[in-house]
Each structure stands twice: as C-alpha cells, then as structure tokens.
Amino acid sequence: MEFCPECGITESESNFVSCNICGLYLCPSCADKHCKVDLDIDLEDRIWLFESLVGSHNYNLNDEDSDEDYKVFFLPNFDDLYNSKNYYNKIINEDMDIEAHDIRKVIDLWFKANINFLEVLFSEELKINPELDVFITDYLEILIGMKDEIAKMNLSYLYDACLGMHNEKMSKLQDGTSTTQFLVEKYGYDTKQALHAYRLLDFLDRFHKTDFEDFKGAIWYEDLEILNFKYGKYSLDEFKGIIKEKKKEIIPLEKEYKNNKIDEDLKIEIEDIVKRMVKEHIVDRR
C-alpha cells in the first residue's frame, strides 16, 4: 500500500496515476486536479507559475461595472521549446478577463518597460502555484523580489512606452469598442479610454515624484476624483484641454527619465533566472 502525498489517502500502488503535467504519482482524485491553474483558462498541460490581479482592481479604481482582470504566467513545455513556440490564451467572461503568457515573454516585456506587465509584480493579489517544485518556487520568489529594480530597469523605455500608449488611446477616443460604444453614444467619446489615457500621464508624474522607488504607489489611487473622467464629467474638448495641461507637466520629465542608465546587468540576471526555472522543469526533474 502507498499513500498519496497530496491528500494522504492510502491506496494500492496499482491505483496510483501520474499527474499528466508534472509526473508526480497521486491518487486518481488528486492527479486529476494537480497543477491545474486556479483560474478557468486552458494551459494545455503546462504548469502555471503565478497569477496576478491587474487593471482597475489593482489601482483601486474599480467600481460595480469593473471586470476582474488577471494575467497568468506558465512554464513552457518541451514542444514549445522544440518548435520555438510561445503559447498564449485569453478568456473573456462576463465578469473576468484572463490572459495566459509564457514566462519567457517577461524578459523582453519587462526590459521594454511595458507598464501592463510591470504591474503584475505589484499586484494586490499575486498567487504563486503552491504545487511547484521547491527549486522553481525559490527562483520565482527571487524574481518577484527584484520587482523594485525591474520597475526602473529601463526608465527611458518606460517614458516612451507610456507616452506611446497614451497617444494611441487619445487617437481612438471617438472610436469605441464593442464594450464601450455606448459611452461614445452617451458622451461623444470613450470615457473609459480617456481615463486610461490620463492615468498613463499621471503615472509618469507620480512615479517621478517617488524618485522611481514606489511603482505601486504610482499606480494606486486613494483620491478617486480621477474616476470623473470615466463618468463623463467633462466634454471631449474639456478633456483634451486637461490633457494639454497635463502634458506640460510631463514633457519636462523626459530628460530625467532618459538620463537614467539602462540596467543591462539586471536583464541578464532575469534571463538567467527564467532559464534556470525552465531547465529545472524540462531537464532536471526527469
């Protein structure tokens, strides 16, 4: 007789089956759910590393109409490596949007200072897979522990990326989407996109005021007056006027963002940690 390392139940050895993701021998009940991501998204037998709540709930800007947005990161499997493939999946439900990304993607996304991926390190709800191998968990905790340095690894890119995203949102204010067209019809422009456009500029200002030390503080709001943009308090012309004035505060900050040296050594360190996690998963565990 053998006992299941997950639930402790005693079974005949012949009744045990292996988890089809990590290979650990378990009772049938535990094997069926072992290594499965908490969120309802299909990773096709890949092991998830961590999940992060992102978006409005992570900025304290959510209201009764706000969906919960999550990003999930997983380890590539052998086929992904052999075929040079980056698996991706996205699920949009009534009250939750979930994106799943290969952990290898964060190397470039963090180095290029994509604010939407930097924020996963500063989530109000960041959960590490409790069933990970201890060595992989250690590497992952080291990586997450470097978040403050990662956030300012490439401040020059961060400035350009935020300004670029701002300009893109401003150019589409009157377009609307399948979920925001009603805002265009009601207010004459997409007020949800307007909020995002302003917030990107405001982030550059707020992060600069912390001497680039408090990314979480720069994305988190206690004063919720900023939500007036979403609620259509301002006409389109009034909003554009507010943006014009805000840019007068942001443009002078460009020099300070770009005078900071890019931390190439940190990128190499991130690459090494990610490589070690993947190697531990693909090679060393076999």
C-alpha positions as CSV (number, residue, x, y, z in Angstrom):
1,M,0.0,0.0,0.0
2,E,1.1,3.6,-0.8
3,F,-0.2,6.9,0.5
4,C,-1.0,9.9,-1.7
5,P,1.5,12.8,-1.0
6,E,-1.3,15.3,-1.6
7,C,-4.3,14.1,0.5
8,G,-2.6,11.3,2.5
9,I,-5.1,8.6,1.5
10,T,-3.8,5.0,1.4
11,E,-4.2,3.2,-1.9
12,S,-2.9,0.1,-3.6
13,E,0.2,1.2,-5.7
14,S,-1.6,-0.1,-8.8
15,N,-4.3,2.5,-8.3
16,F,-1.9,5.5,-8.4
17,V,-1.7,7.5,-11.6
18,S,0.8,10.3,-12.6
19,C,-0.1,13.9,-13.0
20,N,-0.1,14.5,-16.7
21,I,1.8,17.8,-16.2
22,C,4.5,17.2,-13.5
23,G,4.5,13.4,-13.5
24,L,4.0,13.0,-9.7
25,Y,2.3,9.8,-8.7
26,L,-1.0,10.5,-6.9
27,C,-4.4,9.0,-6.1
28,P,-6.8,9.4,-9.1
29,S,-8.7,12.3,-7.5
30,C,-5.6,14.4,-6.8
31,A,-4.0,13.6,-10.1
32,D,-7.0,15.0,-11.9
33,K,-6.7,18.4,-10.4
34,H,-2.9,18.6,-9.7
35,C,-1.0,21.5,-11.3
36,K,-4.2,23.0,-12.7
37,V,-4.4,26.7,-12.6
38,D,-6.9,28.2,-10.2
39,L,-8.5,30.4,-12.9
40,D,-10.6,28.9,-15.6
41,I,-8.2,29.0,-18.5
42,D,-6.8,26.2,-20.5
43,L,-3.0,25.9,-20.5
44,E,-2.9,22.6,-22.4
45,D,-0.9,20.6,-19.8
46,R,1.5,23.4,-19.0
47,I,2.4,24.3,-15.4
48,W,1.4,27.7,-14.1
49,L,3.8,29.7,-12.1
50,F,1.9,32.6,-10.7
51,E,-1.3,34.6,-11.3
52,S,-1.8,38.4,-10.8
53,L,-4.8,40.6,-10.5
54,V,-4.3,43.6,-12.8
55,G,-6.2,46.5,-14.1
56,S,-8.7,48.7,-12.3
57,H,-8.8,46.4,-9.2
58,N,-5.1,46.8,-8.9
59,Y,-5.3,50.6,-9.0
60,N,-8.2,51.0,-6.6
61,L,-10.2,52.4,-9.5
62,N,-12.7,49.6,-9.8
63,D,-16.5,50.2,-9.5
64,E,-19.6,48.0,-9.7
65,D,-19.1,47.7,-13.5
66,S,-15.5,46.7,-13.4
67,D,-14.4,43.2,-14.5
68,E,-11.6,41.4,-12.8
69,D,-8.5,41.2,-15.0
70,Y,-5.9,38.5,-14.4
71,K,-2.6,37.6,-16.0
72,V,-1.3,34.0,-15.6
73,F,2.3,33.0,-16.3
74,F,3.3,29.4,-17.0
75,L,6.4,27.3,-17.9
76,P,6.8,26.2,-21.5
77,N,6.6,22.5,-22.2
78,F,9.0,20.5,-24.4
79,D,7.0,21.1,-27.5
80,D,7.1,24.8,-27.0
81,L,10.9,24.8,-26.8
82,Y,11.3,22.3,-29.7
83,N,9.0,24.2,-32.0
84,S,10.2,27.7,-30.8
85,K,6.6,28.4,-29.8
86,N,5.1,30.8,-27.3
87,Y,1.7,29.5,-26.3
88,Y,-0.9,32.2,-25.5
89,N,-4.5,32.0,-24.4
90,K,-7.1,34.6,-23.5
91,I,-10.6,34.1,-22.0
92,I,-13.2,36.9,-21.7
93,N,-16.1,36.2,-19.4
94,E,-19.0,38.3,-18.1
95,D,-17.1,39.4,-15.0
96,M,-13.5,38.3,-15.6
97,D,-10.8,38.6,-18.3
98,I,-7.8,36.2,-18.1
99,E,-4.6,36.2,-20.2
100,A,-2.1,33.4,-20.1
101,H,1.6,34.0,-21.0
102,D,4.8,32.0,-21.3
103,I,7.2,33.2,-18.6
104,R,9.9,33.6,-21.2
105,K,8.0,36.7,-22.5
106,V,8.6,38.7,-19.4
107,I,12.3,39.2,-20.2
108,D,11.6,41.5,-23.1
109,L,8.3,42.9,-21.8
110,W,10.0,44.0,-18.5
111,F,13.1,45.3,-20.3
112,K,10.9,47.3,-22.7
113,A,9.1,48.6,-19.7
114,N,5.6,47.6,-20.6
115,I,3.6,49.0,-17.7
116,N,0.8,46.5,-18.2
117,F,3.3,43.7,-17.4
118,L,5.4,45.5,-14.8
119,E,2.3,45.8,-12.7
120,V,1.9,42.0,-12.4
121,L,4.8,42.2,-9.9
122,F,2.9,44.7,-7.8
123,S,-0.5,43.0,-7.7
124,E,-2.9,43.2,-4.8
125,E,-3.4,39.5,-5.5
126,L,-0.3,37.7,-6.6
127,K,-0.5,34.0,-6.1
128,I,2.3,31.5,-6.7
129,N,1.4,28.0,-7.6
130,P,1.7,26.0,-4.3
131,E,2.4,22.8,-6.1
132,L,5.6,24.0,-7.8
133,D,8.9,22.2,-7.3
134,V,10.7,23.9,-4.4
135,F,13.6,25.0,-6.6
136,I,11.3,26.6,-9.1
137,T,9.5,28.4,-6.3
138,D,12.8,29.7,-4.9
139,Y,13.8,31.1,-8.3
140,L,10.3,32.6,-8.8
141,E,10.4,34.3,-5.4
142,I,13.8,35.7,-6.2
143,L,12.5,37.1,-9.4
144,I,9.4,38.7,-7.8
145,G,11.6,40.1,-5.0
146,M,13.5,42.1,-7.6
147,K,10.4,44.0,-8.6
148,D,11.5,47.4,-7.5
149,E,14.7,47.2,-9.5
150,I,12.8,45.7,-12.5
151,A,10.4,48.6,-12.5
152,K,13.2,51.1,-13.0
153,M,15.4,48.9,-15.1
154,N,14.8,50.9,-18.3
155,L,13.3,54.3,-17.4
156,S,13.9,55.7,-20.9
157,Y,11.8,53.0,-22.4
158,L,9.2,53.4,-19.7
159,Y,8.7,57.1,-20.5
160,D,8.4,56.4,-24.3
161,A,6.1,53.4,-23.8
162,C,3.7,55.2,-21.5
163,L,3.6,58.2,-23.8
164,G,3.1,56.0,-26.8
165,M,0.2,54.1,-25.2
166,H,-1.3,57.5,-24.2
167,N,-1.1,58.8,-27.7
168,E,-2.7,55.6,-29.1
169,K,-5.6,55.8,-26.7
170,M,-6.1,59.5,-27.5
171,S,-6.3,58.7,-31.2
172,K,-9.1,56.2,-30.6
173,L,-11.3,58.2,-28.2
174,Q,-14.2,58.5,-30.6
175,D,-13.9,55.0,-32.0
176,G,-15.3,53.0,-29.1
177,T,-15.2,49.2,-28.8
178,S,-17.8,46.5,-28.5
179,T,-18.0,47.2,-24.8
180,T,-17.5,51.0,-24.8
181,Q,-19.6,52.1,-27.8
182,F,-22.4,53.1,-25.5
183,L,-20.0,55.6,-23.9
184,V,-19.3,57.2,-27.2
185,E,-23.0,57.4,-27.9
186,K,-23.7,58.9,-24.4
187,Y,-20.7,61.3,-24.0
188,G,-19.4,61.7,-27.5
189,Y,-16.2,59.8,-26.7
190,D,-14.9,56.7,-25.0
191,T,-14.6,57.9,-21.4
192,K,-13.1,54.7,-20.2
193,Q,-10.2,55.1,-22.7
194,A,-10.0,58.7,-21.6
195,L,-9.4,57.6,-18.0
196,H,-6.6,55.2,-19.2
197,A,-5.1,58.0,-21.3
198,Y,-4.9,60.4,-18.4
199,R,-3.7,57.7,-16.0
200,L,-0.7,56.9,-18.1
201,L,0.5,60.5,-18.0
202,D,-0.3,60.7,-14.3
203,F,1.7,57.6,-13.6
204,L,4.8,59.2,-15.2
205,D,4.4,62.2,-12.9
206,R,3.6,60.2,-9.8
207,F,6.5,57.7,-10.3
208,H,8.9,60.5,-10.9
209,K,7.8,62.1,-7.6
210,T,8.9,58.9,-5.8
211,D,12.4,59.1,-7.3
212,F,11.4,56.0,-9.2
213,E,11.2,54.0,-5.9
214,D,7.5,53.3,-5.5
215,F,5.9,51.8,-8.6
216,K,2.9,50.5,-6.5
217,G,2.3,53.9,-5.0
218,A,2.4,55.4,-8.5
219,I,-0.4,53.2,-9.8
220,W,-2.6,53.1,-6.7
221,Y,-5.2,55.8,-6.0
222,E,-6.7,56.9,-2.8
223,D,-8.2,60.1,-4.2
224,L,-10.8,58.7,-6.6
225,E,-11.5,62.1,-8.3
226,I,-9.8,60.6,-11.4
227,L,-12.8,58.5,-11.9
228,N,-14.7,61.6,-13.1
229,F,-13.0,61.0,-16.5
230,K,-14.7,57.7,-16.8
231,Y,-18.1,59.0,-15.6
232,G,-18.2,61.7,-18.3
233,K,-17.9,64.8,-16.2
234,Y,-16.0,66.6,-18.9
235,S,-16.9,67.2,-22.6
236,L,-14.4,65.9,-25.2
237,D,-13.0,69.4,-25.6
238,E,-12.7,69.9,-21.9
239,F,-10.9,66.6,-21.5
240,K,-8.5,67.5,-24.3
241,G,-7.7,70.7,-22.6
242,I,-6.9,68.9,-19.3
243,I,-4.6,66.6,-21.2
244,K,-2.9,69.5,-22.8
245,E,-2.2,71.0,-19.4
246,K,-1.1,67.6,-18.0
247,K,1.4,67.2,-20.8
248,K,3.0,70.5,-19.9
249,E,4.0,68.8,-16.6
250,I,5.1,65.5,-18.2
251,I,7.2,66.6,-21.2
252,P,9.9,68.3,-18.9
253,L,10.3,65.0,-17.1
254,E,11.6,63.3,-20.3
255,K,15.2,64.3,-19.6
256,E,15.2,62.8,-16.1
257,Y,13.7,59.5,-17.3
258,K,16.2,59.2,-20.1
259,N,19.2,60.3,-18.1
260,N,18.9,57.1,-16.0
261,K,21.2,54.3,-17.2
262,I,19.6,51.2,-18.5
263,D,20.4,48.2,-16.3
264,E,21.6,45.6,-18.8
265,D,23.0,43.5,-16.0
266,L,19.6,43.1,-14.4
267,K,18.2,41.9,-17.7
268,I,20.9,39.3,-17.9
269,E,20.1,38.2,-14.3
270,I,16.3,37.9,-15.2
271,E,17.2,35.9,-18.3
272,D,19.3,33.6,-16.2
273,I,16.6,33.0,-13.5
274,V,14.0,32.3,-16.2
275,K,16.4,29.9,-17.9
276,R,17.0,28.1,-14.7
277,M,13.3,27.7,-14.0
278,V,12.7,26.3,-17.5
279,K,15.7,24.0,-17.2
280,E,14.6,22.7,-13.8
281,H,11.2,22.0,-15.2
282,I,12.2,20.4,-18.6
283,V,15.5,18.7,-17.8
284,D,16.4,18.3,-14.1
285,R,13.1,16.9,-13.0
286,R,13.2,14.0,-15.4
